[in-house]
Each structure stands twice: as C-alpha cells, then as structure tokens.
Amino acid sequence: MSPNSTVGDFRKAQEQVKTTFANVKSSAKDVQNAKAEDLERAYQSLDKAITSIPNTATLSQAKTSVAKEIAAVQAAQTQMSSGLNCR
C-alpha cells in the first residue's frame, strides 16, 4: 500500500487478511479458547470497520477510521502468541 493506493486496493488487502486469519485460526486450535475468541472478535470488528468504509474515502481517512480496530487485532494476536511462546 502506498499513499496513491485506493480504497479498492485496501479492500483487496482485506481479502488477503481474511485468508491469513483463516490460516491462523486453523493453527490456533491448541491455544486457549478465550485467547482465540478474543482474536476472533477483534478480527470481526476490524473486518466490519473496513467493510463500512465508503469507496469515496481516502486511504488516510480509511486508516484513521480503522486504527482502533487494528490495534485491537494486534493486541489480541500478541496475547495469543504469548500463550504459544511465539516471538
């Protein structure tokens, strides 16, 4: 993504995130359910926030509107990784 990327490009990246998340979810079966559920909720919130971005929004506006959700996904992923002793 670059400053010249469009919201359409952002949505394509969203599809890649969905695929990656599905892989993480599949690999996380041995993780405590609560941590996996926290990550699931955070991801669903991010997905909903991205989907609600109007096509006319700039990437700067899009980034600002999903910053909280991105931080929540990162925090949940960190918590889940710590349970797996990942780095």
CNS distance restraints for C-alpha pairs under 8 A (distance, minus, plus):
assign (resid   1 and name CA) (resid   5 and name CA) 5.74 0.50 0.50
assign (resid   1 and name CA) (resid   9 and name CA) 7.57 0.50 0.50
assign (resid   1 and name CA) (resid  10 and name CA) 7.53 0.50 0.50
assign (resid   3 and name CA) (resid  59 and name CA) 7.09 0.50 0.50
assign (resid   3 and name CA) (resid  60 and name CA) 7.97 0.50 0.50
assign (resid   5 and name CA) (resid   9 and name CA) 5.98 0.50 0.50
assign (resid   5 and name CA) (resid  10 and name CA) 7.36 0.50 0.50
assign (resid   5 and name CA) (resid  59 and name CA) 7.08 0.50 0.50
assign (resid   6 and name CA) (resid  10 and name CA) 6.37 0.50 0.50
assign (resid   6 and name CA) (resid  58 and name CA) 7.08 0.50 0.50
assign (resid   6 and name CA) (resid  59 and name CA) 6.43 0.50 0.50
assign (resid   7 and name CA) (resid  11 and name CA) 6.16 0.50 0.50
assign (resid   7 and name CA) (resid  55 and name CA) 5.95 0.50 0.50
assign (resid   7 and name CA) (resid  56 and name CA) 7.65 0.50 0.50
assign (resid   7 and name CA) (resid  57 and name CA) 6.88 0.50 0.50
assign (resid   7 and name CA) (resid  58 and name CA) 6.76 0.50 0.50
assign (resid   7 and name CA) (resid  59 and name CA) 6.12 0.50 0.50
assign (resid   7 and name CA) (resid  62 and name CA) 7.58 0.50 0.50
assign (resid   8 and name CA) (resid  12 and name CA) 6.36 0.50 0.50
assign (resid   8 and name CA) (resid  55 and name CA) 7.24 0.50 0.50
assign (resid   9 and name CA) (resid  13 and name CA) 6.33 0.50 0.50
assign (resid  10 and name CA) (resid  14 and name CA) 6.27 0.50 0.50
assign (resid  10 and name CA) (resid  59 and name CA) 7.77 0.50 0.50
assign (resid  11 and name CA) (resid  15 and name CA) 6.56 0.50 0.50
assign (resid  11 and name CA) (resid  50 and name CA) 7.46 0.50 0.50
assign (resid  11 and name CA) (resid  51 and name CA) 7.81 0.50 0.50
assign (resid  12 and name CA) (resid  16 and name CA) 6.74 0.50 0.50
assign (resid  13 and name CA) (resid  17 and name CA) 6.32 0.50 0.50
assign (resid  14 and name CA) (resid  18 and name CA) 6.27 0.50 0.50
assign (resid  14 and name CA) (resid  47 and name CA) 7.55 0.50 0.50
assign (resid  14 and name CA) (resid  50 and name CA) 7.66 0.50 0.50
assign (resid  15 and name CA) (resid  19 and name CA) 6.45 0.50 0.50
assign (resid  16 and name CA) (resid  20 and name CA) 6.22 0.50 0.50
assign (resid  17 and name CA) (resid  21 and name CA) 5.88 0.50 0.50
assign (resid  18 and name CA) (resid  22 and name CA) 6.17 0.50 0.50
assign (resid  19 and name CA) (resid  23 and name CA) 6.45 0.50 0.50
assign (resid  20 and name CA) (resid  24 and name CA) 6.29 0.50 0.50
assign (resid  21 and name CA) (resid  25 and name CA) 6.03 0.50 0.50
assign (resid  22 and name CA) (resid  26 and name CA) 6.18 0.50 0.50
assign (resid  23 and name CA) (resid  27 and name CA) 6.25 0.50 0.50
assign (resid  24 and name CA) (resid  28 and name CA) 6.02 0.50 0.50
assign (resid  25 and name CA) (resid  29 and name CA) 7.03 0.50 0.50
assign (resid  25 and name CA) (resid  36 and name CA) 7.39 0.50 0.50
assign (resid  28 and name CA) (resid  36 and name CA) 6.92 0.50 0.50
assign (resid  29 and name CA) (resid  33 and name CA) 7.93 0.50 0.50
assign (resid  31 and name CA) (resid  35 and name CA) 7.05 0.50 0.50
assign (resid  31 and name CA) (resid  36 and name CA) 6.64 0.50 0.50
assign (resid  31 and name CA) (resid  80 and name CA) 7.17 0.50 0.50
assign (resid  31 and name CA) (resid  83 and name CA) 6.86 0.50 0.50
assign (resid  31 and name CA) (resid  84 and name CA) 6.86 0.50 0.50
assign (resid  32 and name CA) (resid  36 and name CA) 6.56 0.50 0.50
assign (resid  32 and name CA) (resid  83 and name CA) 7.69 0.50 0.50
assign (resid  33 and name CA) (resid  37 and name CA) 5.95 0.50 0.50
assign (resid  34 and name CA) (resid  38 and name CA) 6.12 0.50 0.50
assign (resid  35 and name CA) (resid  39 and name CA) 6.33 0.50 0.50
assign (resid  35 and name CA) (resid  76 and name CA) 7.11 0.50 0.50
assign (resid  35 and name CA) (resid  79 and name CA) 6.85 0.50 0.50
assign (resid  35 and name CA) (resid  80 and name CA) 5.43 0.50 0.50
assign (resid  36 and name CA) (resid  40 and name CA) 6.14 0.50 0.50
assign (resid  36 and name CA) (resid  80 and name CA) 6.66 0.50 0.50
assign (resid  37 and name CA) (resid  41 and name CA) 6.12 0.50 0.50
assign (resid  38 and name CA) (resid  42 and name CA) 6.17 0.50 0.50
assign (resid  38 and name CA) (resid  76 and name CA) 6.10 0.50 0.50
assign (resid  39 and name CA) (resid  43 and name CA) 6.01 0.50 0.50
assign (resid  39 and name CA) (resid  73 and name CA) 6.24 0.50 0.50
assign (resid  39 and name CA) (resid  76 and name CA) 4.94 0.50 0.50
assign (resid  39 and name CA) (resid  77 and name CA) 6.19 0.50 0.50
assign (resid  39 and name CA) (resid  80 and name CA) 7.60 0.50 0.50
assign (resid  40 and name CA) (resid  44 and name CA) 6.10 0.50 0.50
assign (resid  41 and name CA) (resid  45 and name CA) 6.18 0.50 0.50
assign (resid  42 and name CA) (resid  46 and name CA) 6.28 0.50 0.50
assign (resid  42 and name CA) (resid  69 and name CA) 6.73 0.50 0.50
assign (resid  42 and name CA) (resid  72 and name CA) 5.78 0.50 0.50
assign (resid  42 and name CA) (resid  73 and name CA) 5.04 0.50 0.50
assign (resid  42 and name CA) (resid  76 and name CA) 7.04 0.50 0.50
assign (resid  43 and name CA) (resid  47 and name CA) 6.07 0.50 0.50
assign (resid  43 and name CA) (resid  69 and name CA) 7.82 0.50 0.50
assign (resid  43 and name CA) (resid  73 and name CA) 5.84 0.50 0.50
assign (resid  44 and name CA) (resid  48 and name CA) 6.12 0.50 0.50
assign (resid  45 and name CA) (resid  49 and name CA) 6.15 0.50 0.50
assign (resid  45 and name CA) (resid  69 and name CA) 6.40 0.50 0.50
assign (resid  46 and name CA) (resid  50 and name CA) 6.14 0.50 0.50
assign (resid  46 and name CA) (resid  66 and name CA) 6.77 0.50 0.50
assign (resid  46 and name CA) (resid  69 and name CA) 4.96 0.50 0.50
assign (resid  46 and name CA) (resid  70 and name CA) 6.43 0.50 0.50
assign (resid  46 and name CA) (resid  73 and name CA) 7.50 0.50 0.50
assign (resid  47 and name CA) (resid  51 and name CA) 6.11 0.50 0.50
assign (resid  48 and name CA) (resid  52 and name CA) 6.21 0.50 0.50
assign (resid  49 and name CA) (resid  53 and name CA) 6.68 0.50 0.50
assign (resid  49 and name CA) (resid  65 and name CA) 7.51 0.50 0.50
assign (resid  49 and name CA) (resid  66 and name CA) 6.09 0.50 0.50
assign (resid  49 and name CA) (resid  69 and name CA) 7.51 0.50 0.50
assign (resid  50 and name CA) (resid  62 and name CA) 7.63 0.50 0.50
assign (resid  50 and name CA) (resid  66 and name CA) 6.73 0.50 0.50
assign (resid  53 and name CA) (resid  57 and name CA) 6.78 0.50 0.50
assign (resid  53 and name CA) (resid  62 and name CA) 6.40 0.50 0.50
assign (resid  53 and name CA) (resid  65 and name CA) 7.86 0.50 0.50
assign (resid  57 and name CA) (resid  61 and name CA) 5.93 0.50 0.50
assign (resid  57 and name CA) (resid  62 and name CA) 6.26 0.50 0.50
assign (resid  58 and name CA) (resid  62 and name CA) 6.15 0.50 0.50
assign (resid  59 and name CA) (resid  63 and name CA) 5.90 0.50 0.50
assign (resid  60 and name CA) (resid  64 and name CA) 6.25 0.50 0.50
assign (resid  61 and name CA) (resid  65 and name CA) 6.13 0.50 0.50
assign (resid  62 and name CA) (resid  66 and name CA) 6.39 0.50 0.50
assign (resid  63 and name CA) (resid  67 and name CA) 5.90 0.50 0.50
assign (resid  66 and name CA) (resid  70 and name CA) 6.15 0.50 0.50
assign (resid  67 and name CA) (resid  71 and name CA) 6.22 0.50 0.50
assign (resid  68 and name CA) (resid  72 and name CA) 6.30 0.50 0.50
assign (resid  69 and name CA) (resid  73 and name CA) 6.29 0.50 0.50
assign (resid  70 and name CA) (resid  74 and name CA) 6.21 0.50 0.50
assign (resid  71 and name CA) (resid  75 and name CA) 6.10 0.50 0.50
assign (resid  72 and name CA) (resid  76 and name CA) 6.11 0.50 0.50
assign (resid  73 and name CA) (resid  77 and name CA) 6.01 0.50 0.50
assign (resid  74 and name CA) (resid  78 and name CA) 6.11 0.50 0.50
assign (resid  75 and name CA) (resid  79 and name CA) 6.23 0.50 0.50
assign (resid  76 and name CA) (resid  80 and name CA) 6.15 0.50 0.50
assign (resid  77 and name CA) (resid  81 and name CA) 6.00 0.50 0.50
assign (resid  78 and name CA) (resid  82 and name CA) 6.10 0.50 0.50
assign (resid  79 and name CA) (resid  83 and name CA) 6.52 0.50 0.50
assign (resid  80 and name CA) (resid  84 and name CA) 6.69 0.50 0.50
assign (resid  81 and name CA) (resid  85 and name CA) 6.08 0.50 0.50
assign (resid  81 and name CA) (resid  86 and name CA) 5.00 0.50 0.50
assign (resid  81 and name CA) (resid  87 and name CA) 7.06 0.50 0.50
assign (resid  82 and name CA) (resid  86 and name CA) 5.91 0.50 0.50
assign (resid  82 and name CA) (resid  87 and name CA) 7.59 0.50 0.50
